Amino acid sequence: MAIIAVYSAKGGVGKTTIATNLAWCAAQGRAPARRTLLWDLDAADGAGFMFALEAGRKRQARSLFAGDVQPHALIQPTAYAGLDILPADSSLRELDGLLLRMGQRHRLATLGRQLERSYDRLILDCPPMLNELSAQVLRAATLVIVPLPPSPLSARGFDFVVEEIRRHTKRPPPILPVLSMIDRRRALHNEALAANPTWPWIPLVSAVEQCAVHRRPLGAFAPNSPAADAFARLSQGIERKLAQMAQRAAQAA
């Protein structure tokens, strides 16, 4: 099971939109279907909202880390075959303190291993912060996706992520920067595309904004839109990267 973290130290960069659409693409997109779990680690529960899940009454997301409940007890199916979600709730606001008190630096990775037999892809929708939870995400991740709207602050945030990965991991996972919220009418955005021609990018178009209105991924309501195609290409690029990593690991063994 590959663990794909969608992470940024800065909020408002399109992180949840990317995570939810990538999860749909992994489970139902053009590539071979993968059994996929989307794990929402952000107390705002944006991923659950995007998939029109009813908010849970119990504050159990934190209890999962404490060992009071097993992951499969909290997993909910979505309306899409092969795609489940482990939703967030407000108890995650207390998670960082719990992790520090527990002193288990790989607690998230341990929970991830409990899911390996059930899923091919685990996609983490991460909160925008630098703390013990983010450090555990970076230790557990196979690949880190970093959304970057074209702005100096986003570039600075990317540098923070690179530094965090170096600081918290002995074997840093690969980082895939993704230019998000690209408006081709703006000079700054075109300059960012020209400066990083190999980076994938997601356009800022009404169809992407409509995901939160329809509470469905793009592929479900606008499959022929340019934005849906952009997410499909990003998903395919991730699969190629994972295949290359697996091949190198096999050769090294």
C-alpha positions in Angstrom: 0.0 0.0 0.0 1.4 3.4 -1.0 0.8 6.3 1.4 0.3 9.6 -0.5 0.3 12.7 1.7 -1.2 15.9 0.3 0.5 18.4 2.6 1.2 22.1 2.8 2.3 24.2 5.8 0.0 26.9 4.4 -3.8 26.8 4.2 -6.0 27.8 1.3 -3.9 26.2 -1.4 -6.4 23.7 -2.7 -5.2 20.8 -0.6 -8.5 19.1 0.2 -9.7 19.5 -3.4 -6.6 17.8 -4.7 -6.8 15.0 -2.1 -10.4 14.2 -2.8 -10.1 14.3 -6.5 -6.9 12.2 -6.4 -8.7 9.6 -4.2 -11.5 9.4 -6.8 -9.0 9.0 -9.7 -7.1 6.3 -7.8 -10.3 4.3 -7.2 -12.3 5.0 -10.4 -10.1 6.9 -12.9 -8.4 6.0 -16.1 -5.6 4.1 -14.5 -6.2 0.5 -13.2 -8.6 0.8 -10.3 -7.0 0.8 -6.8 -8.7 0.1 -3.5 -8.4 3.5 -2.0 -8.8 5.0 1.5 -8.9 8.8 2.0 -7.9 9.6 5.5 -8.9 13.1 6.6 -6.5 14.4 9.3 -7.8 17.9 9.3 -10.3 18.8 12.1 -12.3 20.8 9.7 -13.5 17.6 8.0 -13.4 19.0 4.5 -12.9 15.6 2.9 -16.1 14.2 4.5 -18.0 17.3 3.4 -16.7 17.0 -0.2 -18.1 13.4 -0.4 -21.4 14.4 1.2 -20.9 12.2 4.3 -23.0 13.0 7.3 -20.9 14.4 10.2 -20.4 11.9 12.9 -21.9 12.5 16.3 -19.0 11.0 18.3 -15.6 12.6 18.6 -13.6 9.4 17.8 -10.9 10.5 15.4 -8.5 11.2 18.2 -9.5 7.9 19.9 -8.1 6.1 16.9 -4.6 7.3 17.7 -5.1 6.6 21.4 -5.9 2.9 20.6 -9.5 3.1 21.9 -11.0 2.2 18.6 -9.7 0.3 15.5 -9.5 2.0 12.1 -12.0 -0.2 10.4 -14.6 0.7 13.0 -14.5 4.4 11.8 -14.1 3.9 8.0 -17.1 4.9 5.9 -17.9 3.9 2.3 -18.4 6.7 -0.2 -20.9 6.6 -3.1 -18.1 5.3 -5.3 -16.9 1.7 -5.7 -13.4 1.1 -4.3 -13.3 4.4 -2.4 -13.7 4.7 1.4 -13.0 7.5 3.8 -11.7 7.7 7.3 -13.3 11.0 8.4 -12.1 13.7 10.7 -13.9 15.4 13.6 -13.1 18.2 16.0 -11.3 15.9 18.4 -8.3 16.1 16.1 -7.6 19.6 17.5 -6.3 17.7 20.6 -4.2 15.2 18.6 -0.9 16.9 18.7 -0.8 17.0 22.4 -1.8 13.3 22.6 1.0 12.3 20.2 3.6 14.2 22.2 2.4 12.6 25.5 2.4 9.1 23.9 5.9 9.5 22.7 5.3 7.2 19.7 7.0 8.9 16.8 5.6 6.4 14.2 2.0 6.0 15.6 0.5 7.1 12.2 2.7 4.7 10.3 1.7 1.9 12.7 -2.0 2.6 12.1 -1.3 2.7 8.3 0.2 -0.8 8.4 -3.1 -2.1 9.9 -4.8 -1.0 6.6 -2.3 -2.6 4.2 -4.4 -5.7 3.5 -7.5 -3.8 2.7 -6.2 -0.9 0.5 -3.8 -0.3 -2.3 -3.6 3.5 -1.8 -3.9 5.5 1.3 -4.3 9.2 0.7 -3.8 11.6 3.6 -5.5 15.0 3.6 -3.3 16.8 6.0 -3.9 19.9 8.2 -1.8 23.0 7.3 0.6 23.1 10.2 4.1 22.2 11.3 3.8 20.0 14.4 4.1 16.4 15.7 1.3 15.2 13.4 2.9 16.7 10.3 6.2 15.1 11.3 4.5 11.7 11.6 2.8 12.1 8.2 6.2 12.8 6.6 7.7 9.7 8.3 4.9 7.5 7.1 4.5 8.8 3.5 5.6 7.0 0.4 5.2 10.2 -1.6 4.4 13.8 -0.6 2.2 16.0 -2.8 2.7 19.7 -2.1 0.1 22.1 -3.7 1.6 25.5 -4.6 -0.4 28.4 -5.8 2.0 30.7 -7.7 3.0 33.2 -5.1 6.1 34.1 -3.1 4.4 32.9 0.1 3.7 29.5 -1.4 7.3 29.1 -2.5 8.4 29.9 1.0 5.9 27.3 2.3 7.4 24.7 0.0 10.9 25.4 1.4 9.4 24.8 4.9 8.1 21.4 3.8 11.4 20.4 2.3 13.2 21.3 5.5 10.6 19.5 7.6 11.1 16.3 5.6 14.8 16.5 6.0 14.6 17.2 9.7 12.1 14.4 10.5 13.0 11.5 8.2 16.0 9.4 7.8 15.0 8.4 4.3 13.1 11.3 2.9 10.1 10.4 0.6 10.0 12.0 -2.8 8.2 15.4 -3.1 5.9 16.2 -6.0 5.1 19.9 -6.2 1.8 20.7 -7.9 0.9 24.2 -9.1 -2.6 24.8 -8.0 -5.2 27.5 -8.7 -3.6 28.4 -12.0 -5.3 31.3 -13.9 -3.8 31.5 -17.4 -5.0 35.1 -17.7 -2.5 36.3 -15.0 1.1 37.0 -15.9 2.4 35.7 -12.5 0.7 32.4 -13.1 2.1 32.0 -16.6 5.5 32.9 -15.3 5.2 30.1 -12.7 4.3 27.6 -15.4 7.2 28.7 -17.6 9.6 28.4 -14.7 8.5 24.9 -13.8 7.5 23.2 -17.1 7.7 19.7 -15.7 5.4 20.3 -12.7 1.8 19.2 -12.9 -0.8 22.0 -12.5 -4.5 22.4 -11.7 -6.4 25.2 -13.3 -8.5 27.7 -11.4 -11.9 27.2 -13.1 -15.5 27.2 -12.1 -15.7 23.4 -12.3 -13.1 23.0 -9.6 -15.0 25.4 -7.3 -18.2 23.5 -8.0 -16.8 20.4 -6.3 -17.8 21.8 -3.0 -21.2 22.8 -4.3 -22.0 19.4 -5.8 -20.1 17.7 -3.0 -18.7 15.3 -5.6 -15.3 14.9 -7.3 -14.9 16.4 -10.7 -14.8 13.0 -12.4 -18.4 12.3 -11.2 -20.1 15.4 -12.5 -17.8 17.0 -15.1 -15.7 14.1 -16.5 -14.9 15.9 -19.7 -13.8 19.2 -18.2 -10.1 20.4 -18.6 -9.8 20.3 -14.8 -10.9 16.7 -14.6 -8.3 15.9 -17.2 -5.7 17.7 -15.2 -6.5 15.6 -12.1 -6.4 12.4 -14.2 -2.9 13.3 -15.5 -1.7 14.1 -12.0 -3.0 10.7 -10.8 -1.3 8.9 -13.7 1.9 10.7 -13.0 1.7 9.6 -9.4 1.2 6.0 -10.5 4.2 6.2 -12.8 6.3 7.6 -10.0 5.2 4.8 -7.6 6.0 2.2 -10.2 9.5 3.7 -10.7 10.1 3.6 -7.0 8.9 0.0 -6.7 11.2 -1.0 -9.6 14.2 0.7 -8.0 13.5 -1.0 -4.7 13.2 -4.4 -6.3 16.6 -3.8 -8.1 18.2 -2.8 -4.9 17.0 -5.9 -3.1 
